[in-house]
Amino acid sequence: MIVRSHERVLVQGVTGRQATYWTARMQEYGTRIVAGVSPRKAGINHCDVPVFGSVREAAEHVPLDASVLFVPPLSVKPAALDAVTAGVPKLVILTEHVPVRDTMHVIAAAREAGTEVVGPNTAGLVTPGESSVGFMPAFDPSIFRPGRVGVVSRSGSLGTLACLNIVRAGLGQSAFIGIGGDPVVGTRTRAALEVLERDDRTEAVVLIGEIGGDMEEDAAGYLPEMRKPVVAFVAGRASPPDRRMGHAGAIFQGDRGSYESKRQALERAGAVVLDTPSGIGSALLSMEMSDGTR
Amino acid sequence: MNIPEHAAKALLENAGIRVPAGTVADSPQGTARAAARLGPVMVKAQVPVGGRGKSGGVRLARSPAEAHAVAGDLLGSRIDRHRVTGVLVEERVRVAGELYAAVLNHPAGPARRVVLSERGGVDIEDTARTDPGSIRTLDIDPRTGLRPEAARQLAAQTGLDRAAPAVADVLVRMDRLHRDSDAQLLEVNPLAITDAGDVVALDCKLVIDGAAAVRQPSLAAFAAPEPLTELERAARELGLQFVELDGEVGVLANGAGLTMTTMDVIRHLGGRPANFLEIGGDAYTKARPALEIVLAQRGLRSLVVNFCGAFARTDVMVGGLTVAWAELQPDVPAFFTIDGTGAAAARRMLRERLGLEPYPTMDEAIAAAISAAAQDPG
C-alpha cells in the first residue's frame, strides 16, 4: 500500500497522547489528515480536524481514503471493523500486542469488503515528499528524501536504519512500507513487493526481513517474476532458536523460519543478501538505475 | 504461553473430548498412590518440550512400586532447559490406531488451519518428510469456524470408517477450544482410537497467544513458567525484552529489528553479543532500568548503544541513559550511534553530559566496542 499526497486520512484514537504528537508530525509533513475518531470526545476539534464518535459517522461528513489506528490492543478489532464497514479502502494498524484472533477476524472482513490492511504492529508508511501515515521519522532529511528505492520492512527501527543508509548513498525512496512485526499481518512481504513492482516511481527494492514465520521464503517465490532488483537484509542471524526476540513474530523453531532458510531462499531467487545493513547503499549504487531525481 | 499437558487436558475434557483418567503428582509417593488406583500407568514429565518421549520423559509403570521409582527418576531432573517439578500419572490406554490432529493459525491465509493425519504418535515434521500425502489440511474462515459437515469430509478422507464421525466431532470441538482460548496451536498427538472404538486424546500441546493473556487470565495462570535466568526474570518484571547470551559485547538498542541486527553485526565483525535488550516500543522511557540490567551481566567487557528512532525518541532514551550513567558510573566503555527521531538533541546531550562522541555509523561503533572488549582488562 502506498498513500499519496491527495489521499484523505482519518486518525482513529486521535485524542490520545501519542496520536496527538504524531498527528501533528504527519500534518507538518503534508499528510492530508481530514478527521479524527474518539468515541468519548466526539464533537470537538483536535489537531485542527473535527473529531467524530465513529468512522461510520466521520465517513458521512467527509470522504476517506485511508485510516490510521492509534487505539489500544483490545480496541483494534471493533475500531478496524468500524472502518471496514464504513468502506474505508486502506487501514494502517500501528498497535502492538493485538491478539492474533482479532487480527485474523479483521483481515477476513477487510478482504471481503475490498479494504487493504497494513499491520498490526507496523511503524507505518512513508511516501517521501508526499505523505507519512504512522510514526516513521519522515521529517528527518537524513533518513527520508524522494527517490527511486522502495523499502519493505517488518521492523520500524531497522527500516529507519535502511532508509538512513539509502540517503547516505545519495539516493532516496519512492515508498517505505512497514508491514509490521506480528506473526499475522494484513500485507505480507510478498504483497508489498507486488505493490513496489507495479509502482512506476520505484526502480529498485530494499527488503528488510527477520527470523520467524515464512514471509521471506514466500516472497522469494515472487522474485523471479520481478523486473526490479532486490537488495535484502534479514535480521536475527545471531539469535538463538526458540527464544522470542522482541517481536512476537521473531521466533523460530528448528529450521523453520531460520536465518539460513530465508537467506538461501532469497539468494536462490536472485536477491543480493547483505551481512550488514551498512552495505545497502553500495549494493544499490552498483545496480543500474536511471538517474534523474534519484 | 505454553499450557502444561495436564491443564490442557482438563480443557479438552471440558470441551467434551475424552482424555485418559489421570492425576498430577509432585512426589514418588503421590505417583505410587495414583498408580495403585489407576492400574498400569504412564508417568509423564510436565515440561513443554517436543519429543519428550525420546528424551525419556514419558515412562510406563506396571505397578505402584515401579511408578514410585520412575517418578523418583523424573522429578527434579532436567529436560532441555526445563526442570521437572510435576508428573502426570495416567491410566494406560489400549490403542488400536493413532491419528494426528491439530488446529493452528495459518498466517499466509490468514486462516485457522485444521490438520488431520492417519499417522499419529510421530512428529508431524517427520510425517511431512516421509508421507506428506497422509496430511490433510482444511483452512477455515476465522469468523465462522469449522462446520460439522466439513469436519466429516476431512475425517472421511483419512480412510477412517467407523471412527470417522467421532473424530469429526473431536475436530469441531478442538476448533472451538482453539478459538475460545486464543490459541496459536492446539495439537493432539496422538489422538487414539481405542480397542473399544473410543476416540481419546493421549497427548496435548496448547500454546496461547501471549497478546491475548489479558483477556485469558485463567489460562495465563496455568502457563508453564518460561525458563528464564534471574536477570531475564528481573527484566521481564520491568517490562523489558531481554535475553542473556554468552558473549562480552553488551547491546542496548531500540526496536526488535535493530536490536537483533546489532547482535548480528557484532557477530559478523568477529565479536560475541552478550545479550538482546530492546527499549523501543512502549519501553523507550525505561533507559535507566535497561542500563542496570545490561550492566549486571557477568563477563560484560564493552557496550554498544545503537538508537535509530522512529516511534521511540532518541532524545528521551539518551536523556534517561545519561542521567543513569552519571549515577551508576559504570567502568564498562560504551560506544554510541544515534540517528532518527530526536537525534540532534540526543547527540548534544551525550557530548555535554558524558563527554562522549557518537560514532557516525553502527558498524564503526560496533568495531570499536569489539576491540575494546578484546583489550586486556589489566
Interface residues (C-beta under 8 A of the other chain):
Chain A: Q18 W22 P73 L74 E96 H97 V98 P99 V100 R101 T103 M104 H105 I107 A108 A109 A123 F135 M136 P137 D140 S142 I143 S153 R154 S155 G156 S157 L158 G159 T160 L161 L164 G181 P183 V184 V185 R188 I208 E210 I211 G213 D214 M215 D218 F233 A235 G236 R237 A238 S239 P240 R243 R244 M245 G246 H247 A248 A250 G254 D275 T276 P277 S278
Chain B: N105 P107 A108 G109 P110 A111 R112 E125 D141 P142 R143 R179 D182 Q184 D209 G210 A211 A212 V214 R215 Q241 V243 L245 A253 N254 G255 A256 G257 L258 T259 M260 T261 M263 D264 V265 I266 R267 H268 P273 F276 E278 G280 G281 D282 C308 G309 A310 F311 A312 D339 G340 T341 A343 T361 M362 D363
